[in-house]
Amino acid sequence: MFRPPGQCPACGEWVPRGAVACDDCGACDRSGWKSERAVYDGLDLPDEDFDYNEFVEREFGQEKTGPRVSREIFWRWVAAIVLAVMILGYIMSAF
């Protein structure tokens, strides 16, 4: 039975002391240090039929610009009022 440190019996990469699996191929004690018996489940990778555009549309939908426009107008008005108050304050302090 293989015990680190040493070369991985599955892929030949160096496995450091205390490692529970090979960093390169994922072989470990449970898989018997054989890469063909290693199980790679739970990766949640999309299959060949995955449609990225359909996924984005389903998850995020159409962008709603209504509230964003009203917020933008609101902050423009706030900036204009603050600027007007600053100009009036400067003019009043000059006299």
C-alpha positions as CSV (number, residue, x, y, z in Angstrom):
1,M,0.0,0.0,0.0
2,F,1.3,3.5,-1.0
3,R,2.0,6.0,1.8
4,P,3.1,9.6,1.0
5,P,5.7,11.0,0.5
6,G,6.6,9.6,-2.8
7,Q,5.5,9.3,-6.4
8,C,1.8,8.7,-7.0
9,P,1.3,5.1,-8.3
10,A,-1.5,6.4,-10.6
11,C,0.1,9.4,-12.4
12,G,3.7,9.6,-11.2
13,E,3.4,13.1,-9.6
14,W,5.1,13.8,-6.3
15,V,2.7,13.4,-3.3
16,P,3.9,15.3,-0.2
17,R,4.1,13.9,3.3
18,G,0.7,14.0,5.1
19,A,-1.3,14.3,1.9
20,V,-4.5,12.3,1.7
21,A,-4.8,12.4,-2.1
22,C,-2.7,13.2,-5.1
23,D,-2.9,16.9,-6.0
24,D,-2.6,16.1,-9.7
25,C,-5.0,13.1,-10.4
26,G,-7.0,12.9,-7.2
27,A,-6.0,9.3,-6.4
28,C,-6.3,8.4,-2.7
29,D,-6.4,5.6,-0.2
30,R,-10.2,5.0,-0.8
31,S,-9.6,4.7,-4.5
32,G,-6.6,2.5,-4.0
33,W,-4.3,5.0,-5.6
34,K,-5.6,4.0,-9.0
35,S,-6.9,6.9,-11.1
36,E,-9.3,4.7,-13.1
37,R,-11.1,3.7,-10.0
38,A,-11.3,7.3,-8.6
39,V,-14.7,8.7,-8.4
40,Y,-15.3,12.3,-9.6
41,D,-18.9,12.9,-8.7
42,G,-20.3,16.1,-7.3
43,L,-18.4,18.4,-9.7
44,D,-21.7,19.8,-11.0
45,L,-20.3,20.5,-14.4
46,P,-22.9,21.2,-17.2
47,D,-23.4,18.5,-19.8
48,E,-23.1,19.0,-23.6
49,D,-26.8,20.1,-23.9
50,F,-26.3,23.0,-21.5
51,D,-27.5,26.4,-23.0
52,Y,-25.8,29.2,-21.2
53,N,-28.0,32.0,-22.7
54,E,-31.1,30.2,-21.7
55,F,-29.7,29.7,-18.2
56,V,-28.9,33.4,-17.8
57,E,-32.4,34.4,-19.0
58,R,-34.0,32.0,-16.6
59,E,-31.9,33.0,-13.6
60,F,-31.7,36.7,-14.1
61,G,-34.6,37.6,-16.4
62,Q,-34.9,40.9,-18.2
63,E,-33.2,43.9,-16.6
64,K,-35.7,46.4,-15.3
65,T,-34.6,50.0,-15.9
66,G,-37.6,51.8,-14.4
67,P,-36.4,52.2,-10.8
68,R,-32.8,52.7,-11.9
69,V,-33.8,55.7,-14.0
70,S,-35.8,57.3,-11.2
71,R,-32.9,56.8,-8.8
72,E,-30.6,58.4,-11.3
73,I,-32.8,61.4,-11.6
74,F,-33.2,61.7,-7.9
75,W,-29.4,61.8,-7.3
76,R,-29.0,64.3,-10.1
77,W,-31.5,66.6,-8.3
78,V,-29.7,66.1,-5.0
79,A,-26.4,67.0,-6.6
80,A,-27.9,70.1,-8.3
81,I,-29.4,71.3,-5.0
82,V,-26.1,70.7,-3.1
83,L,-24.2,72.6,-5.7
84,A,-26.7,75.5,-5.6
85,V,-26.4,75.7,-1.8
86,M,-22.6,75.7,-2.0
87,I,-22.7,78.5,-4.6
88,L,-25.1,80.5,-2.5
89,G,-23.0,80.0,0.6
90,Y,-19.9,81.2,-1.3
91,I,-21.7,84.3,-2.6
92,M,-23.2,85.1,0.8
93,S,-19.8,84.8,2.5
94,A,-18.1,87.1,0.0
95,F,-20.4,90.0,0.9
